[in-house]
């Protein structure tokens, strides 16, 4: 079953797409402060941010990247690893 991966990295049994989404959300959560800033500047800082809002935005960003390139986050990880070696 080529659509199932088993990389020994906690993603056993997930589809390749699900694994990419999981990686993507983790990467895009690095921008949580920016998402918060945008929310506060659109709604006002007195507005309570809905539970899970930042994670949902991060997931949407990940999905957008994956719509363009289905292994975006694997390639990003490889690029970052390569850059660290230099």
N, C-alpha and C positions, 0 to 999 in steps of 0.2 A: 504494500500500500504506500505508494510514493507520496501521498498527501499527509501521511503521518510521519512525524519526526521523532527521533529518540536520541537526543544529543547528550544526555546525561547532565543537562543543565536546568532541570526542573520543568522542562517543557514536554516530558514524555506524554504521548497520547494526544497532544494538541496538533491541530492542523498547522501547516506552515503559516497560513494567514493569521490564525489565532496567536501563534508564537510571535509573529511580526507585530501584531497589535500590542501584545504584552510588552515587547521591547520598546515599541514606539511610545506607549503611555509613560513608561519609565523615563525615556529620554525627554519627552515633551514636558514632563513635570518639572524639569529644570527651569522652565519659564513660568512657574506658578506665581512668582512675584509680579511678573508683567501682566498675567491674566487678571490677578487681583487688582492691579493698578487700573487696567482698562475698565473692569467692572465698577470700581469705585468712582472713576471719572465719568462714566456713563450714567450710573444710577445715584451717585452720591454716597459718601462713606457711611451715612446713617442707615443705608439699606442693608439688611442682612443677606449675605450671600447664601443661596440655597446649598444644602448639604450635597456634596459630590460635584458641585459646579466645576471646579478647577479640573478634576479628573475627567469629567465629561468633555470639556474643551480640549484637554490634552489628547483624549481618544479621537476626537473629531479631526484634530490636526494630523494625528498619526494616520487616520484613514485617508485623509487627503493626500499625504505623501505616498501612501501605498497604492492609491489609485493611479499615480503617475509611474511608480516603479515598485513592483510587487515584493522586492527584497531590499527595499530602501534601508532598513535599519541594520541588516546584515552588512550591507556595503558601507554604511556609516561607521559601524563598529570596526570593520576591517581598515577603513581609512584612518580612523583615530588611532588604532593599534600601530599601523605603519608609521604615522606621524610621530608617535611616542618613541619609536626606535631610532628616529633620525637625530 
